[in-house]
Amino acid sequence: MTAVRSPARDKLRAFFRAPLAMLGLGLAVAFVLAAVFAPWIAPQNPYDLAQIDVMDAGLAPGSANFAGDMTYLLGTDGQGRDLFSAILYGLRTSLAVGIGSALLAGVIGTVLGLTAAYAGGRTDTLLMRLVDLIMSLPTILVALLMLAAFGRGVGNVMLVIVLMEWAYYARTARGQTLVESQRDYVEAARGLGLGPVRIMLRHILPNCLPPLIVIGTLQIARAITLEATLSFLGLGVPVTQPSLGLLVSNGFQYMLSGDYWISFFPGLALLLVIVSINLIADRLREIFDPREVS
């Protein structure tokens, strides 16, 4: 008896056969674990003033602290904070903002995209013109203006990212729904008298998930980049809630004095996070695209 092949299992195997995708997945998992367990991994809480000594400011990587009982693997910043610990804590904020805002924007955009395609008419026209408007605006400029009005903070940064990014999900969900709504299984569901909400959520949405997953993965990297940019410019998260972008910004003024490590190591961590997510997204796009060869 011939075993039935599972499409999901085939795609999973295709993903694991790609070395670059596995490298990206390994890095992403390592960064997430480092962020989650930062309070136990970090040798110092870099935002606890009782643990910081200004005499340790600007120490090079591998230097011992002033008291001689601790070694700073990646050096210290201008305030004497252990840079390795600061990066671990910065990862927590950057990943939380990126993943949280991407998920929230995905839910909002997917629901609106499904509604626009299934309802049609004026609802579809209105929502799609709104999507066109948002996607035509310069993201950084609009985000700067909104944060200048709302103020700094993790919540405000996430709100701005969601308001600017949900349109990508909505357009993708609408396009997929228009295709799936013409399938025979949708006509059969309508013939059985199923309601539109049940048809959209139980029948159409599962078939729209592959491209939405790809978009969502890319949007996580985009959200992390946008948050880092805003924090670097001084309108992102406050200093009490560090992110990688803020750490890069804090060390920028020391670059010309030779203390390169203050900006270099947080910038390298940020680069690796974004590259790892993009490697995963690229492989997912290849797997879910029928024109690509796995």
C-alpha positions in Angstrom: 0.0 0.0 0.0 1.4 3.3 -1.1 1.8 5.9 1.7 0.0 9.2 1.3 2.4 12.1 1.0 1.7 15.1 3.1 2.2 18.5 1.3 3.1 20.1 4.6 5.7 17.5 5.4 7.2 17.9 1.9 7.5 21.6 2.3 9.1 21.2 5.7 11.6 18.8 4.3 12.3 21.2 1.5 13.0 24.0 4.0 15.4 21.8 6.0 17.3 20.9 2.9 18.4 24.5 2.4 21.7 25.3 4.2 21.2 29.0 4.2 17.6 28.7 5.6 18.9 26.4 8.4 21.6 28.9 9.2 19.0 31.7 9.4 16.8 29.5 11.5 19.6 28.6 13.9 20.6 32.3 14.3 17.0 33.4 14.8 16.4 30.7 17.5 19.6 31.7 19.2 18.7 35.4 19.3 15.2 34.6 20.6 16.6 32.4 23.4 19.2 35.0 24.2 16.5 37.6 24.5 14.2 35.5 26.6 16.9 34.4 29.0 18.8 37.7 29.1 18.3 38.2 32.9 20.0 34.9 33.5 22.7 35.0 30.8 23.8 38.6 31.1 26.6 39.1 33.7 25.1 42.5 34.6 21.8 44.4 34.4 23.1 47.3 32.4 20.2 49.5 33.5 20.6 48.9 37.3 22.6 51.9 38.5 23.8 50.0 41.5 25.7 47.6 39.2 27.3 50.3 37.0 30.6 52.0 37.8 31.5 55.1 35.7 35.2 54.3 36.2 34.6 51.4 33.7 33.4 53.7 30.9 34.9 53.1 27.5 36.8 50.0 28.3 37.9 47.9 25.3 36.7 44.4 24.6 38.3 41.9 27.0 39.2 44.5 29.6 38.7 43.8 33.3 36.5 46.2 35.4 37.9 48.7 37.8 37.4 46.4 40.8 39.1 43.5 38.9 36.4 41.0 39.5 34.7 41.0 36.1 35.8 40.9 32.4 33.9 42.8 29.8 33.8 40.5 26.7 32.6 43.2 24.3 33.9 46.2 26.3 31.7 49.0 27.9 29.9 52.0 26.6 30.3 55.7 27.6 28.4 55.1 30.9 30.3 52.1 32.0 27.7 49.5 31.1 28.7 46.0 30.0 28.1 46.0 26.2 27.4 42.3 26.0 24.7 42.6 28.7 23.2 45.7 27.0 23.0 43.8 23.7 21.1 40.9 25.3 18.6 43.3 26.9 18.4 45.3 23.7 17.5 42.2 21.8 14.5 41.7 24.1 13.0 45.1 23.1 13.9 44.9 19.4 12.4 41.4 19.0 9.3 42.2 21.1 8.6 45.3 19.0 9.3 43.5 15.7 7.3 40.3 16.4 4.5 41.9 18.3 3.8 44.7 15.8 4.1 42.3 12.8 1.6 39.9 14.4 -0.9 42.6 15.2 -0.6 44.2 11.8 -1.0 40.8 10.2 -4.3 40.1 12.1 -5.7 43.5 11.2 -4.6 43.5 7.6 -5.7 39.9 7.0 -9.2 40.5 8.4 -9.6 43.7 6.3 -8.2 42.1 3.2 -10.6 39.1 3.5 -13.5 41.4 4.2 -12.7 43.7 1.2 -12.4 40.7 -1.3 -15.4 38.8 0.0 -17.8 41.8 0.4 -16.7 43.6 -2.9 -18.4 46.7 -4.1 -17.9 50.0 -2.2 -16.3 48.2 0.8 -13.6 46.8 -1.4 -13.0 50.1 -3.2 -12.8 52.1 0.0 -10.4 49.7 1.8 -8.2 49.3 -1.2 -7.9 53.1 -1.8 -6.9 53.4 1.9 -4.3 50.7 1.3 -3.0 52.5 -1.8 -2.8 55.7 0.3 -0.8 54.2 3.1 1.6 52.3 0.8 2.3 55.5 -1.1 3.4 57.4 2.0 7.1 57.5 3.0 7.2 55.2 6.1 10.1 56.8 8.0 8.8 60.4 7.5 5.2 59.5 8.6 6.6 57.5 11.6 8.8 60.4 12.7 5.8 62.8 12.5 3.6 60.5 14.4 6.1 59.8 17.2 6.9 63.5 17.4 3.2 64.0 18.2 2.6 60.9 20.4 5.9 60.8 22.2 8.5 58.1 22.7 7.7 54.6 24.0 7.5 51.0 23.0 3.7 51.1 22.8 3.8 54.2 20.5 6.5 52.7 18.3 4.4 49.5 17.9 1.3 51.5 17.2 3.1 53.5 14.4 4.5 50.3 12.9 1.1 48.6 12.9 -0.6 51.7 11.3 2.0 51.7 8.5 2.4 48.0 7.9 -1.1 46.4 8.0 -1.7 47.5 4.3 0.8 44.9 3.0 -1.1 42.1 4.6 -4.5 43.5 3.5 -3.4 43.6 -0.2 -2.0 40.1 -0.1 -5.0 38.7 1.7 -7.4 40.4 -0.8 -5.6 39.1 -3.8 -5.5 35.5 -2.5 -9.2 35.7 -1.4 -10.3 36.8 -4.9 -8.6 33.7 -6.3 -9.8 31.3 -3.7 -13.4 32.6 -3.7 -13.8 31.3 -7.3 -12.8 27.7 -6.3 -15.3 24.9 -6.3 -15.0 24.3 -2.6 -16.2 27.8 -1.9 -19.2 27.3 -4.2 -20.0 24.1 -2.4 -19.8 25.8 1.0 -22.2 28.4 -0.2 -24.5 25.7 -1.5 -24.6 24.1 1.9 -25.8 27.4 3.3 -22.7 28.3 5.3 -22.4 31.9 6.4 -19.8 34.3 4.9 -17.8 34.5 8.2 -17.5 30.7 8.4 -16.5 30.4 4.8 -13.8 33.1 5.1 -12.3 31.8 8.3 -12.7 28.0 7.9 -12.3 27.6 4.2 -10.6 30.6 2.5 -8.2 31.8 5.2 -6.3 28.5 5.5 -5.5 28.6 1.8 -4.4 32.2 2.0 -1.9 31.5 4.8 1.3 30.6 2.8 1.8 34.0 1.2 0.8 35.7 4.4 3.4 33.7 6.3 6.1 34.9 3.9 4.9 38.5 4.2 4.7 38.2 8.0 8.3 36.9 8.2 9.6 39.8 6.0 7.6 42.3 8.1 9.2 41.2 11.3 12.6 42.2 9.8 11.1 45.4 8.5 9.5 46.3 11.8 12.8 45.7 13.7 14.7 47.8 11.1 12.1 50.6 11.4 12.2 50.6 15.2 16.0 50.6 15.2 15.9 53.6 12.8 13.5 55.5 14.9 15.5 54.8 18.1 18.7 55.8 16.4 17.1 59.1 15.5 16.0 59.7 19.1 12.2 59.2 18.6 11.9 55.5 19.3 12.1 53.7 22.7 13.3 55.6 25.8 16.7 55.0 27.4 15.0 52.9 30.1 13.9 50.4 27.5 17.0 49.8 25.4 16.9 48.5 21.9 19.7 47.7 19.4 19.1 50.9 17.5 19.4 52.9 20.7 22.7 51.2 21.6 24.1 52.0 18.1 23.0 55.6 18.6 24.6 55.9 22.0 28.0 54.8 20.6 27.9 56.9 17.4 29.5 59.9 19.1 32.5 57.8 20.1 33.3 56.4 16.6 35.8 59.2 15.8 37.6 58.8 19.1 38.4 55.1 18.4 35.9 53.5 20.7 34.3 51.7 17.7 33.0 48.7 19.7 30.2 50.8 21.4 28.3 51.0 18.1 29.9 48.1 16.1 28.8 45.2 18.2 25.1 46.3 18.6 25.1 47.1 14.9 26.5 43.7 14.1 23.8 42.0 16.3 21.1 44.0 14.6 22.5 43.0 11.1 22.6 39.3 12.0 19.0 39.4 13.3 17.7 41.0 10.1 19.8 38.7 7.9 18.6 35.6 9.7 15.0 36.5 9.3 15.4 37.4 5.7 17.1 34.0 5.0 14.1 32.2 6.5 11.7 34.4 4.5 13.5 33.8 1.2 13.3 30.1 1.6 9.6 30.2 2.6 8.9 32.2 -0.5 10.7 29.6 -2.7 8.8 26.8 -1.1 5.3 28.3 -1.3 5.8 29.7 -4.8 4.8 26.9 -7.3 7.0 28.4 -10.0 10.1 27.8 -7.9 11.9 24.5 -7.8 12.4 23.2 -4.2 
